[in-house]
Amino acid sequence: MNLFADLTNLDVATIAAIFLLGGLVKGALGFGLPLVTMSILPLIVSVEFALAINALVLPFTNVKQFFGAACMRETVWRFRYVLGGIVVGVPIGAVLVSIITDQVLMLSLGISIICFVVLTIASPELKVPRRHDNEIAGAVGLLGGIVGALTTANGPIFLMHLVAMKVERTMFISALGLLFIVSGVLISGAFWLAGLMDAARVAVAAISLPAALAGMSAGDVVGQHIPAEIFRRIVIGVLCLLALNLILRGLAGS
């Protein structure tokens, strides 16, 4: 019996290498692993397979980020409405995964990455009206949960919210870690219930996780030696090309 289903050893090694690259980006920038992996993995496996692997790997990569910031209780309280929205949004997105075709998912992935690239380049000065904090936080969580279940790449949504709130760096890192952990665990559970997990996907994820963690460690070192702006531009350029490829593939299959 082949533990990895129809995947060859080369396929599995390539998937691990992709997670190594994604971990490198996350280690250097603090986020971006699913944006990288979900841009490349659909070239090798189905979108659903890629989503399942990411859903299994991502929670573990965010644990250290959250606990390392050392402001756990404050983070949970401050972002409780976002967390509530995530709890509601993930099941909705999980249902849509079994309904939406691979072509639509690829288009959604490509468009979401392009939007993230445009946002990153533009760096707009966003501002959240204080009187609407709770409503906006709930909506952000809801949207992040839905997008997370559909693509496992809900980082841009959370990033926009944190930027708009002008959160200081320590809380920023802690909040991203918490939101990614909660959404990741819920997404993994929802995928299990939806039947999107099987032995092959768990096995591939088990190999991909060490690669992702190794990439994060390396990215930490890389980030200290390469000017952040240069590295950021490289990542943005690659993501943009990959996103355009996904959009074209989605259009060709629709």
N, C-alpha and C positions, 0 to 999 in steps of 0.2 A: 504493500500500500504506500503510495506517495504522500508523504505528510503535507506537502505543499500543493496538492491537487494537480492542476495542469501546468504549474510553473516549473521551469527548469532551474537548475542550480544557478545558472547565469542570471536568470530573472530575479531570483531571491537576492543574489549578491548586488545586483543593480539597485533593487529597492532599498537595501541597507545603505548603499552609497548615497542614495537620494536623501535618506534620513540623516546621514552624516552631514550632507550639505545643508539641509534644513537646520540641523542643530548648530552648525557653524554660524549661520545667519542669526539664529536666536541668541547664541552666546555673545555675539558681537553687538547686536542691536537690542536685545531684551525681548524680542518678539519676532514673528515672521516664519516660524517653522512650518505651519500648515499652508501658508501662502506658497512656499517653495515646493513642498511635497505634493500638494494638490495641483500644482501647475505642471508637474512632470509625471507623476504616477499614472494619470489616465493615458499616457502614451504606452504604458506597459500592461496595465490591468484595467478592469472596468472601474467606472467612477464609484460604484457601490463598494467594490473591494478596497479601493483607495480610502474611501471614507471610513470603512470599518477599521483598517489598520491605524489610521490617524486617531480615531476615537479611542483605541486601546493604548496608544503610545503617549498621547499628549498630556493626560493628567499627571503622569509620572514626571514629565519634564518640567512641570510647573510647581511641584511641591517645594523644591529647594528655593525657588524664587520667592514664594510666599513666606515660608518660614524664615528665610534669611533676612527679610526686611524687618522682622522683630516688632511689628505693630499690628498683630493679628486681630485682637479684640476691637481696636479702633476701626480697622478696615472693614470688618464684618458689619459693625453698627452703621458706619457711614454709607455703605453700599448695600444696605439691606433691601431697598426697593429694586435695585438692579437684580439682585439675587432672586427676589420674588418673581420678577419678570422672566428670568431665565427658566425658572421651574415651570412656568406656564408655556413658554415658547418652545422648549425642546420637544415635548410630545407632539406639538403641532407640526414642527419641522420633520420629525421622524415619520409621521403619517404621510407627509408630502413626498418623502424620499421614495416610498414604495409606489407612488402614483406618477411622479414626474419622470420623463425619459432621460436616458444618458445625454442625449443631445441638448436638452434644456438645461440639465445640470452643468454641462460643459460651458454653455453660453453664460449661465449664471456665474460660474466660477470666473470665467474670463472677464466679464463685465465688472464683477466685484473687485477683482485685482486691478483692473484699469482705473476704477474709481479710487482705489487706495493709492495708486501711483500718482494720479492727478492731485489728490488731497495732499500727499507728501510733498510734491513739488510746489504746490500753491501755498501750503502752510497758512491757511486762512486764520484770522483772529476771531475765533468763535467765542461766544459768551452765552452762558445759560442764565436766564432770568431767575433770581433767587426764589421768587414766589411760586415758580413752577418746577422747582427742583425734584420733588417727589414724583410728579406725573411724568416728567421727562425721563427720570431714572427708571421708572417702571417700563416705559415704552422702549428705552434702550435695552433693558434686559429681555423684554419680549422679542424684539427684533433680533437681538444677539442670539437668543435661544433658537429661533427659527432658522436663521442663517447658519448657525453653528451645526445644527442637525443636518442641514442640506449640504454644507460644504466643509465643515470643521474649521472654517477660516473666518471666524467672527471677530478677529482681532481689530480690524479697522473700525468696527462699530464702537467697541470699547475704547479704543484709542481716541476717537473723535470726542467721546463723552468726557474722558479724562482731561483732554486738552481744553475743552470748553469750560471745564470746572477749574482750570488752572491749578491742578493738583501738584504739590511739591514732589520731588523725585522719589523719596523713600516711600511715601504713600502710593505714588504712581506705580512703582515696581510691585509693592505688596498687593495693590488692587488688581493689577493685571494677573498676577499669580493666582489670587483667590477666584476671580471671575473665570479664568481658564480652567482651574481645577473643578469648580462646581459644574460649569457647563460641560466639561469633558466627561466627568463621572456620569452625569445625567444622560449625555449623548450615548455613552457606551451602554448604559442600562437600557435605553430606548432601542438601540440597535439590536441588543440581545433579544428583547421582547418582540421586535419586528422580524426576527429570524435572519438578520443580516450578518450575524457572526457564525463562523463554523471553525472546525479544527485547523483548517489551512490558514485562515486569516489570523487566528490566534498565534499559530506557529510563526508566521511571517512577522507579526508584531513583536513576538518575543526576541527575534533576531534584530529587528529594526530598533528596538529601544536602546540597547547598548550603543549602537551606532549613533543614535541621536544624542545620547548623553556624552559620548566621546566628542561629537561635533560641537556640543555646547562648551565643553572644556577648552577645546581648541579655539573656538570662536572668542572665548574670553581673552585668550592670549593674543589672538589676531587683532582684536579690538583695541588692545593696549599698544600695538606697534604700528598699525595702519591708521592714518588720519580718518576720523569718523566720516567726514564728508565725502572722501574718495570712496570709501567702502559703501556708503549709502548710495552713491550714484551708480556704482557697479551693480548692486542688488536691484535698484530700481530699473535699470536698463534691462537686466536679464528677466525680471518679473514681467516687464512690459512686453517683451518679445514672446515669452511663454503664454501670457494672457491672450495676445493676438492669435497665437496658434490654436489655443483652446476655442476661441470664438469662431475661427475659420472651420475647425473640425465640427463644431456644433452646427454651424450653418450648412456644412456639406452633408451632414447626416439628417437634417431636418426636412 
